[in-house]
C-alpha cells in the first residue's frame, strides 16, 4: 500500500551550492547524506514538513543521473512514495500495467531504506517513480 510521499528527488550538478540554496530557502539543514557510488550518486536529504527533499549529485557523467543533469541541468528527477511492502507494491503496479525498472525489491545497503524499487517514466505519464520501504 502506498503510504504517502517519502521524498522528491532533485538532480543537481553540484551538491554544495544546491544544498546551501535549499537550506536557506527552506530554513532547514541537511538531515542525512547517502554516498551511493554504486548507483553513481551522492545525495543530501533535507526535511520539508512531513516529507523530504533529496538533492542528488551524480558521481560520474555516464550514470543515469549524470546523463539527466547533462541534458536538463538541475531539475526534479523523481517522486518517491513510501510503501509498507515494496515487493507487493511492485507486483500490484506491474499487474496494473506499470513497467518496472527493478524487477524485484532491492535491499538498500547504502542508504536509509529497508528496500526500494523503480518504475519507468512511461508508467506514470513521464514521471520517474521510486518506491521505498522505511526501516521502522
Chimera marker file (.cmm) of the C-alpha trace (Angstrom):
<marker_set name="trace">
<marker id="1" x="0.000" y="0.000" z="0.000" r="1" g="1" b="0" radius="0.5"/>
<marker id="2" x="1.246" y="3.498" z="-0.835" r="1" g="1" b="0" radius="0.5"/>
<marker id="3" x="1.554" y="5.409" z="2.463" r="1" g="1" b="0" radius="0.5"/>
<marker id="4" x="2.496" y="8.848" z="1.106" r="1" g="1" b="0" radius="0.5"/>
<marker id="5" x="5.285" y="10.844" z="-0.488" r="1" g="1" b="0" radius="0.5"/>
<marker id="6" x="8.640" y="9.944" z="1.066" r="1" g="1" b="0" radius="0.5"/>
<marker id="7" x="10.691" y="12.479" z="-0.882" r="1" g="1" b="0" radius="0.5"/>
<marker id="8" x="11.109" y="14.424" z="-4.086" r="1" g="1" b="0" radius="0.5"/>
<marker id="9" x="14.451" y="13.825" z="-5.798" r="1" g="1" b="0" radius="0.5"/>
<marker id="10" x="16.126" y="16.815" z="-7.421" r="1" g="1" b="0" radius="0.5"/>
<marker id="11" x="19.186" y="16.190" z="-9.585" r="1" g="1" b="0" radius="0.5"/>
<marker id="12" x="21.876" y="18.861" z="-9.240" r="1" g="1" b="0" radius="0.5"/>
<marker id="13" x="25.282" y="19.305" z="-10.885" r="1" g="1" b="0" radius="0.5"/>
<marker id="14" x="26.998" y="20.345" z="-7.621" r="1" g="1" b="0" radius="0.5"/>
<marker id="15" x="25.680" y="19.324" z="-4.210" r="1" g="1" b="0" radius="0.5"/>
<marker id="16" x="27.470" y="22.085" z="-2.249" r="1" g="1" b="0" radius="0.5"/>
<marker id="17" x="25.807" y="25.178" z="-3.737" r="1" g="1" b="0" radius="0.5"/>
<marker id="18" x="22.492" y="23.367" z="-4.205" r="1" g="1" b="0" radius="0.5"/>
<marker id="19" x="22.401" y="22.312" z="-0.557" r="1" g="1" b="0" radius="0.5"/>
<marker id="20" x="23.216" y="25.848" z="0.610" r="1" g="1" b="0" radius="0.5"/>
<marker id="21" x="20.428" y="27.262" z="-1.568" r="1" g="1" b="0" radius="0.5"/>
<marker id="22" x="17.795" y="24.758" z="-0.436" r="1" g="1" b="0" radius="0.5"/>
<marker id="23" x="18.783" y="25.056" z="3.241" r="1" g="1" b="0" radius="0.5"/>
<marker id="24" x="18.477" y="28.827" z="3.034" r="1" g="1" b="0" radius="0.5"/>
<marker id="25" x="15.161" y="28.743" z="1.179" r="1" g="1" b="0" radius="0.5"/>
<marker id="26" x="13.534" y="26.010" z="3.307" r="1" g="1" b="0" radius="0.5"/>
<marker id="27" x="15.066" y="27.111" z="6.592" r="1" g="1" b="0" radius="0.5"/>
<marker id="28" x="16.097" y="23.513" z="7.340" r="1" g="1" b="0" radius="0.5"/>
<marker id="29" x="19.506" y="21.842" z="7.485" r="1" g="1" b="0" radius="0.5"/>
<marker id="30" x="20.617" y="18.585" z="5.947" r="1" g="1" b="0" radius="0.5"/>
<marker id="31" x="19.293" y="15.647" z="7.975" r="1" g="1" b="0" radius="0.5"/>
<marker id="32" x="21.444" y="12.942" z="6.417" r="1" g="1" b="0" radius="0.5"/>
<marker id="33" x="23.631" y="12.093" z="3.453" r="1" g="1" b="0" radius="0.5"/>
<marker id="34" x="23.860" y="8.935" z="1.382" r="1" g="1" b="0" radius="0.5"/>
<marker id="35" x="27.003" y="8.032" z="-0.552" r="1" g="1" b="0" radius="0.5"/>
<marker id="36" x="25.628" y="5.574" z="-3.106" r="1" g="1" b="0" radius="0.5"/>
<marker id="37" x="28.534" y="5.455" z="-5.528" r="1" g="1" b="0" radius="0.5"/>
<marker id="38" x="27.418" y="2.013" z="-6.727" r="1" g="1" b="0" radius="0.5"/>
<marker id="39" x="24.385" y="3.869" z="-8.124" r="1" g="1" b="0" radius="0.5"/>
<marker id="40" x="26.517" y="6.785" z="-9.319" r="1" g="1" b="0" radius="0.5"/>
<marker id="41" x="25.240" y="9.395" z="-6.842" r="1" g="1" b="0" radius="0.5"/>
<marker id="42" x="25.752" y="11.210" z="-3.578" r="1" g="1" b="0" radius="0.5"/>
<marker id="43" x="22.557" y="12.560" z="-2.020" r="1" g="1" b="0" radius="0.5"/>
<marker id="44" x="21.722" y="15.025" z="0.755" r="1" g="1" b="0" radius="0.5"/>
<marker id="45" x="18.288" y="14.953" z="2.400" r="1" g="1" b="0" radius="0.5"/>
<marker id="46" x="16.519" y="17.987" z="3.878" r="1" g="1" b="0" radius="0.5"/>
<marker id="47" x="13.304" y="17.804" z="5.864" r="1" g="1" b="0" radius="0.5"/>
<marker id="48" x="10.318" y="19.650" z="4.378" r="1" g="1" b="0" radius="0.5"/>
<marker id="49" x="7.306" y="19.167" z="6.626" r="1" g="1" b="0" radius="0.5"/>
<marker id="50" x="6.320" y="15.506" z="6.665" r="1" g="1" b="0" radius="0.5"/>
<marker id="51" x="8.409" y="14.687" z="3.582" r="1" g="1" b="0" radius="0.5"/>
<marker id="52" x="11.969" y="15.240" z="2.401" r="1" g="1" b="0" radius="0.5"/>
<marker id="53" x="13.843" y="16.835" z="-0.469" r="1" g="1" b="0" radius="0.5"/>
<marker id="54" x="16.643" y="14.653" z="-1.832" r="1" g="1" b="0" radius="0.5"/>
<marker id="55" x="19.364" y="16.591" z="-3.632" r="1" g="1" b="0" radius="0.5"/>
<marker id="56" x="21.199" y="14.163" z="-5.912" r="1" g="1" b="0" radius="0.5"/>
<marker id="57" x="24.648" y="14.835" z="-7.379" r="1" g="1" b="0" radius="0.5"/>
<marker id="58" x="25.982" y="12.402" z="-9.977" r="1" g="1" b="0" radius="0.5"/>
<marker id="59" x="29.422" y="10.951" z="-9.275" r="1" g="1" b="0" radius="0.5"/>
<marker id="60" x="30.042" y="10.300" z="-12.967" r="1" g="1" b="0" radius="0.5"/>
<marker id="61" x="28.752" y="11.705" z="-16.209" r="1" g="1" b="0" radius="0.5"/>
<marker id="62" x="27.810" y="8.290" z="-17.575" r="1" g="1" b="0" radius="0.5"/>
<marker id="63" x="25.398" y="7.407" z="-14.728" r="1" g="1" b="0" radius="0.5"/>
<marker id="64" x="21.661" y="7.841" z="-15.199" r="1" g="1" b="0" radius="0.5"/>
<marker id="65" x="21.642" y="10.962" z="-13.036" r="1" g="1" b="0" radius="0.5"/>
<marker id="66" x="24.800" y="12.215" z="-14.770" r="1" g="1" b="0" radius="0.5"/>
<marker id="67" x="23.087" y="11.985" z="-18.159" r="1" g="1" b="0" radius="0.5"/>
<marker id="68" x="19.938" y="13.572" z="-16.706" r="1" g="1" b="0" radius="0.5"/>
<marker id="69" x="21.885" y="16.596" z="-15.388" r="1" g="1" b="0" radius="0.5"/>
<marker id="70" x="23.828" y="16.917" z="-18.661" r="1" g="1" b="0" radius="0.5"/>
<marker id="71" x="20.545" y="17.052" z="-20.608" r="1" g="1" b="0" radius="0.5"/>
<marker id="72" x="18.349" y="19.059" z="-18.234" r="1" g="1" b="0" radius="0.5"/>
<marker id="73" x="20.552" y="20.753" z="-15.660" r="1" g="1" b="0" radius="0.5"/>
<marker id="74" x="19.164" y="20.946" z="-12.129" r="1" g="1" b="0" radius="0.5"/>
<marker id="75" x="15.594" y="19.616" z="-12.214" r="1" g="1" b="0" radius="0.5"/>
<marker id="76" x="13.120" y="17.362" z="-10.473" r="1" g="1" b="0" radius="0.5"/>
<marker id="77" x="14.340" y="13.840" z="-11.136" r="1" g="1" b="0" radius="0.5"/>
<marker id="78" x="11.757" y="11.634" z="-9.420" r="1" g="1" b="0" radius="0.5"/>
<marker id="79" x="8.960" y="11.325" z="-6.891" r="1" g="1" b="0" radius="0.5"/>
<marker id="80" x="9.384" y="8.693" z="-4.194" r="1" g="1" b="0" radius="0.5"/>
<marker id="81" x="6.458" y="7.031" z="-2.451" r="1" g="1" b="0" radius="0.5"/>
<marker id="82" x="6.698" y="5.207" z="0.848" r="1" g="1" b="0" radius="0.5"/>
<marker id="83" x="5.084" y="1.782" z="0.945" r="1" g="1" b="0" radius="0.5"/>
<marker id="84" x="4.705" y="-0.831" z="3.649" r="1" g="1" b="0" radius="0.5"/>
<marker id="85" x="5.988" y="-3.551" z="1.276" r="1" g="1" b="0" radius="0.5"/>
<marker id="86" x="7.984" y="-2.675" z="-1.844" r="1" g="1" b="0" radius="0.5"/>
<marker id="87" x="7.786" y="-6.154" z="-3.387" r="1" g="1" b="0" radius="0.5"/>
<marker id="88" x="3.996" y="-6.378" z="-3.005" r="1" g="1" b="0" radius="0.5"/>
<marker id="89" x="3.566" y="-2.875" z="-4.417" r="1" g="1" b="0" radius="0.5"/>
<marker id="90" x="5.821" y="-3.643" z="-7.394" r="1" g="1" b="0" radius="0.5"/>
<marker id="91" x="3.674" y="-6.709" z="-8.170" r="1" g="1" b="0" radius="0.5"/>
<marker id="92" x="0.456" y="-4.667" z="-7.853" r="1" g="1" b="0" radius="0.5"/>
<marker id="93" x="1.742" y="-1.902" z="-10.110" r="1" g="1" b="0" radius="0.5"/>
<marker id="94" x="3.075" y="-4.398" z="-12.647" r="1" g="1" b="0" radius="0.5"/>
<marker id="95" x="-0.351" y="-6.049" z="-12.834" r="1" g="1" b="0" radius="0.5"/>
<marker id="96" x="-1.844" y="-2.574" z="-13.375" r="1" g="1" b="0" radius="0.5"/>
<marker id="97" x="0.427" y="-2.134" z="-16.417" r="1" g="1" b="0" radius="0.5"/>
<marker id="98" x="3.483" y="-0.394" z="-14.939" r="1" g="1" b="0" radius="0.5"/>
<marker id="99" x="6.916" y="-1.051" z="-16.442" r="1" g="1" b="0" radius="0.5"/>
<marker id="100" x="9.393" y="-1.984" z="-13.702" r="1" g="1" b="0" radius="0.5"/>
<marker id="101" x="12.982" y="-0.775" z="-13.812" r="1" g="1" b="0" radius="0.5"/>
<marker id="102" x="13.825" y="-3.060" z="-10.893" r="1" g="1" b="0" radius="0.5"/>
<marker id="103" x="12.115" y="-6.440" z="-11.343" r="1" g="1" b="0" radius="0.5"/>
<marker id="104" x="12.137" y="-7.057" z="-7.588" r="1" g="1" b="0" radius="0.5"/>
<marker id="105" x="12.610" y="-5.033" z="-4.406" r="1" g="1" b="0" radius="0.5"/>
<marker id="106" x="16.269" y="-4.137" z="-3.854" r="1" g="1" b="0" radius="0.5"/>
<marker id="107" x="17.863" y="-4.176" z="-0.414" r="1" g="1" b="0" radius="0.5"/>
<marker id="108" x="19.313" y="-0.768" z="0.419" r="1" g="1" b="0" radius="0.5"/>
<marker id="109" x="22.827" y="-1.431" z="1.707" r="1" g="1" b="0" radius="0.5"/>
<marker id="110" x="23.988" y="2.182" z="1.230" r="1" g="1" b="0" radius="0.5"/>
<marker id="111" x="21.016" y="4.245" z="2.343" r="1" g="1" b="0" radius="0.5"/>
<marker id="112" x="18.297" y="4.749" z="4.922" r="1" g="1" b="0" radius="0.5"/>
<marker id="113" x="15.694" y="2.399" z="3.434" r="1" g="1" b="0" radius="0.5"/>
<marker id="114" x="14.968" y="-1.259" z="4.025" r="1" g="1" b="0" radius="0.5"/>
<marker id="115" x="14.124" y="-1.779" z="0.353" r="1" g="1" b="0" radius="0.5"/>
<marker id="116" x="13.427" y="0.188" z="-2.797" r="1" g="1" b="0" radius="0.5"/>
<marker id="117" x="12.232" y="-0.224" z="-6.374" r="1" g="1" b="0" radius="0.5"/>
<marker id="118" x="11.946" y="1.929" z="-9.504" r="1" g="1" b="0" radius="0.5"/>
<marker id="119" x="9.204" y="2.325" z="-12.107" r="1" g="1" b="0" radius="0.5"/>
<marker id="120" x="9.706" y="3.637" z="-15.629" r="1" g="1" b="0" radius="0.5"/>
<marker id="121" x="8.606" y="7.167" z="-16.504" r="1" g="1" b="0" radius="0.5"/>
<marker id="122" x="6.148" y="5.900" z="-19.098" r="1" g="1" b="0" radius="0.5"/>
<marker id="123" x="4.174" y="4.171" z="-16.348" r="1" g="1" b="0" radius="0.5"/>
<marker id="124" x="3.340" y="7.492" z="-14.675" r="1" g="1" b="0" radius="0.5"/>
<marker id="125" x="2.871" y="9.870" z="-17.589" r="1" g="1" b="0" radius="0.5"/>
<marker id="126" x="6.529" y="10.886" z="-17.837" r="1" g="1" b="0" radius="0.5"/>
<marker id="127" x="7.416" y="10.938" z="-14.123" r="1" g="1" b="0" radius="0.5"/>
<marker id="128" x="10.098" y="8.587" z="-12.777" r="1" g="1" b="0" radius="0.5"/>
<marker id="129" x="8.788" y="6.917" z="-9.602" r="1" g="1" b="0" radius="0.5"/>
<marker id="130" x="10.699" y="5.291" z="-6.767" r="1" g="1" b="0" radius="0.5"/>
<marker id="131" x="9.157" y="3.170" z="-4.019" r="1" g="1" b="0" radius="0.5"/>
<marker id="132" x="10.790" y="2.821" z="-0.607" r="1" g="1" b="0" radius="0.5"/>
<marker id="133" x="10.105" y="0.811" z="2.486" r="1" g="1" b="0" radius="0.5"/>
<marker id="134" x="11.482" y="2.552" z="5.539" r="1" g="1" b="0" radius="0.5"/>
<marker id="135" x="13.367" y="0.660" z="8.201" r="1" g="1" b="0" radius="0.5"/>
<marker id="136" x="10.945" y="1.309" z="11.065" r="1" g="1" b="0" radius="0.5"/>
<link id1="1" id2="2" r="1" g="1" b="0" radius="0.2"/>
<link id1="2" id2="3" r="1" g="1" b="0" radius="0.2"/>
<link id1="3" id2="4" r="1" g="1" b="0" radius="0.2"/>
<link id1="4" id2="5" r="1" g="1" b="0" radius="0.2"/>
<link id1="5" id2="6" r="1" g="1" b="0" radius="0.2"/>
<link id1="6" id2="7" r="1" g="1" b="0" radius="0.2"/>
<link id1="7" id2="8" r="1" g="1" b="0" radius="0.2"/>
<link id1="8" id2="9" r="1" g="1" b="0" radius="0.2"/>
<link id1="9" id2="10" r="1" g="1" b="0" radius="0.2"/>
<link id1="10" id2="11" r="1" g="1" b="0" radius="0.2"/>
<link id1="11" id2="12" r="1" g="1" b="0" radius="0.2"/>
<link id1="12" id2="13" r="1" g="1" b="0" radius="0.2"/>
<link id1="13" id2="14" r="1" g="1" b="0" radius="0.2"/>
<link id1="14" id2="15" r="1" g="1" b="0" radius="0.2"/>
<link id1="15" id2="16" r="1" g="1" b="0" radius="0.2"/>
<link id1="16" id2="17" r="1" g="1" b="0" radius="0.2"/>
<link id1="17" id2="18" r="1" g="1" b="0" radius="0.2"/>
<link id1="18" id2="19" r="1" g="1" b="0" radius="0.2"/>
<link id1="19" id2="20" r="1" g="1" b="0" radius="0.2"/>
<link id1="20" id2="21" r="1" g="1" b="0" radius="0.2"/>
<link id1="21" id2="22" r="1" g="1" b="0" radius="0.2"/>
<link id1="22" id2="23" r="1" g="1" b="0" radius="0.2"/>
<link id1="23" id2="24" r="1" g="1" b="0" radius="0.2"/>
<link id1="24" id2="25" r="1" g="1" b="0" radius="0.2"/>
<link id1="25" id2="26" r="1" g="1" b="0" radius="0.2"/>
<link id1="26" id2="27" r="1" g="1" b="0" radius="0.2"/>
<link id1="27" id2="28" r="1" g="1" b="0" radius="0.2"/>
<link id1="28" id2="29" r="1" g="1" b="0" radius="0.2"/>
<link id1="29" id2="30" r="1" g="1" b="0" radius="0.2"/>
<link id1="30" id2="31" r="1" g="1" b="0" radius="0.2"/>
<link id1="31" id2="32" r="1" g="1" b="0" radius="0.2"/>
<link id1="32" id2="33" r="1" g="1" b="0" radius="0.2"/>
<link id1="33" id2="34" r="1" g="1" b="0" radius="0.2"/>
<link id1="34" id2="35" r="1" g="1" b="0" radius="0.2"/>
<link id1="35" id2="36" r="1" g="1" b="0" radius="0.2"/>
<link id1="36" id2="37" r="1" g="1" b="0" radius="0.2"/>
<link id1="37" id2="38" r="1" g="1" b="0" radius="0.2"/>
<link id1="38" id2="39" r="1" g="1" b="0" radius="0.2"/>
<link id1="39" id2="40" r="1" g="1" b="0" radius="0.2"/>
<link id1="40" id2="41" r="1" g="1" b="0" radius="0.2"/>
<link id1="41" id2="42" r="1" g="1" b="0" radius="0.2"/>
<link id1="42" id2="43" r="1" g="1" b="0" radius="0.2"/>
<link id1="43" id2="44" r="1" g="1" b="0" radius="0.2"/>
<link id1="44" id2="45" r="1" g="1" b="0" radius="0.2"/>
<link id1="45" id2="46" r="1" g="1" b="0" radius="0.2"/>
<link id1="46" id2="47" r="1" g="1" b="0" radius="0.2"/>
<link id1="47" id2="48" r="1" g="1" b="0" radius="0.2"/>
<link id1="48" id2="49" r="1" g="1" b="0" radius="0.2"/>
<link id1="49" id2="50" r="1" g="1" b="0" radius="0.2"/>
<link id1="50" id2="51" r="1" g="1" b="0" radius="0.2"/>
<link id1="51" id2="52" r="1" g="1" b="0" radius="0.2"/>
<link id1="52" id2="53" r="1" g="1" b="0" radius="0.2"/>
<link id1="53" id2="54" r="1" g="1" b="0" radius="0.2"/>
<link id1="54" id2="55" r="1" g="1" b="0" radius="0.2"/>
<link id1="55" id2="56" r="1" g="1" b="0" radius="0.2"/>
<link id1="56" id2="57" r="1" g="1" b="0" radius="0.2"/>
<link id1="57" id2="58" r="1" g="1" b="0" radius="0.2"/>
<link id1="58" id2="59" r="1" g="1" b="0" radius="0.2"/>
<link id1="59" id2="60" r="1" g="1" b="0" radius="0.2"/>
<link id1="60" id2="61" r="1" g="1" b="0" radius="0.2"/>
<link id1="61" id2="62" r="1" g="1" b="0" radius="0.2"/>
<link id1="62" id2="63" r="1" g="1" b="0" radius="0.2"/>
<link id1="63" id2="64" r="1" g="1" b="0" radius="0.2"/>
<link id1="64" id2="65" r="1" g="1" b="0" radius="0.2"/>
<link id1="65" id2="66" r="1" g="1" b="0" radius="0.2"/>
<link id1="66" id2="67" r="1" g="1" b="0" radius="0.2"/>
<link id1="67" id2="68" r="1" g="1" b="0" radius="0.2"/>
<link id1="68" id2="69" r="1" g="1" b="0" radius="0.2"/>
<link id1="69" id2="70" r="1" g="1" b="0" radius="0.2"/>
<link id1="70" id2="71" r="1" g="1" b="0" radius="0.2"/>
<link id1="71" id2="72" r="1" g="1" b="0" radius="0.2"/>
<link id1="72" id2="73" r="1" g="1" b="0" radius="0.2"/>
<link id1="73" id2="74" r="1" g="1" b="0" radius="0.2"/>
<link id1="74" id2="75" r="1" g="1" b="0" radius="0.2"/>
<link id1="75" id2="76" r="1" g="1" b="0" radius="0.2"/>
<link id1="76" id2="77" r="1" g="1" b="0" radius="0.2"/>
<link id1="77" id2="78" r="1" g="1" b="0" radius="0.2"/>
<link id1="78" id2="79" r="1" g="1" b="0" radius="0.2"/>
<link id1="79" id2="80" r="1" g="1" b="0" radius="0.2"/>
<link id1="80" id2="81" r="1" g="1" b="0" radius="0.2"/>
<link id1="81" id2="82" r="1" g="1" b="0" radius="0.2"/>
<link id1="82" id2="83" r="1" g="1" b="0" radius="0.2"/>
<link id1="83" id2="84" r="1" g="1" b="0" radius="0.2"/>
<link id1="84" id2="85" r="1" g="1" b="0" radius="0.2"/>
<link id1="85" id2="86" r="1" g="1" b="0" radius="0.2"/>
<link id1="86" id2="87" r="1" g="1" b="0" radius="0.2"/>
<link id1="87" id2="88" r="1" g="1" b="0" radius="0.2"/>
<link id1="88" id2="89" r="1" g="1" b="0" radius="0.2"/>
<link id1="89" id2="90" r="1" g="1" b="0" radius="0.2"/>
<link id1="90" id2="91" r="1" g="1" b="0" radius="0.2"/>
<link id1="91" id2="92" r="1" g="1" b="0" radius="0.2"/>
<link id1="92" id2="93" r="1" g="1" b="0" radius="0.2"/>
<link id1="93" id2="94" r="1" g="1" b="0" radius="0.2"/>
<link id1="94" id2="95" r="1" g="1" b="0" radius="0.2"/>
<link id1="95" id2="96" r="1" g="1" b="0" radius="0.2"/>
<link id1="96" id2="97" r="1" g="1" b="0" radius="0.2"/>
<link id1="97" id2="98" r="1" g="1" b="0" radius="0.2"/>
<link id1="98" id2="99" r="1" g="1" b="0" radius="0.2"/>
<link id1="99" id2="100" r="1" g="1" b="0" radius="0.2"/>
<link id1="100" id2="101" r="1" g="1" b="0" radius="0.2"/>
<link id1="101" id2="102" r="1" g="1" b="0" radius="0.2"/>
<link id1="102" id2="103" r="1" g="1" b="0" radius="0.2"/>
<link id1="103" id2="104" r="1" g="1" b="0" radius="0.2"/>
<link id1="104" id2="105" r="1" g="1" b="0" radius="0.2"/>
<link id1="105" id2="106" r="1" g="1" b="0" radius="0.2"/>
<link id1="106" id2="107" r="1" g="1" b="0" radius="0.2"/>
<link id1="107" id2="108" r="1" g="1" b="0" radius="0.2"/>
<link id1="108" id2="109" r="1" g="1" b="0" radius="0.2"/>
<link id1="109" id2="110" r="1" g="1" b="0" radius="0.2"/>
<link id1="110" id2="111" r="1" g="1" b="0" radius="0.2"/>
<link id1="111" id2="112" r="1" g="1" b="0" radius="0.2"/>
<link id1="112" id2="113" r="1" g="1" b="0" radius="0.2"/>
<link id1="113" id2="114" r="1" g="1" b="0" radius="0.2"/>
<link id1="114" id2="115" r="1" g="1" b="0" radius="0.2"/>
<link id1="115" id2="116" r="1" g="1" b="0" radius="0.2"/>
<link id1="116" id2="117" r="1" g="1" b="0" radius="0.2"/>
<link id1="117" id2="118" r="1" g="1" b="0" radius="0.2"/>
<link id1="118" id2="119" r="1" g="1" b="0" radius="0.2"/>
<link id1="119" id2="120" r="1" g="1" b="0" radius="0.2"/>
<link id1="120" id2="121" r="1" g="1" b="0" radius="0.2"/>
<link id1="121" id2="122" r="1" g="1" b="0" radius="0.2"/>
<link id1="122" id2="123" r="1" g="1" b="0" radius="0.2"/>
<link id1="123" id2="124" r="1" g="1" b="0" radius="0.2"/>
<link id1="124" id2="125" r="1" g="1" b="0" radius="0.2"/>
<link id1="125" id2="126" r="1" g="1" b="0" radius="0.2"/>
<link id1="126" id2="127" r="1" g="1" b="0" radius="0.2"/>
<link id1="127" id2="128" r="1" g="1" b="0" radius="0.2"/>
<link id1="128" id2="129" r="1" g="1" b="0" radius="0.2"/>
<link id1="129" id2="130" r="1" g="1" b="0" radius="0.2"/>
<link id1="130" id2="131" r="1" g="1" b="0" radius="0.2"/>
<link id1="131" id2="132" r="1" g="1" b="0" radius="0.2"/>
<link id1="132" id2="133" r="1" g="1" b="0" radius="0.2"/>
<link id1="133" id2="134" r="1" g="1" b="0" radius="0.2"/>
<link id1="134" id2="135" r="1" g="1" b="0" radius="0.2"/>
<link id1="135" id2="136" r="1" g="1" b="0" radius="0.2"/>
</marker_set>
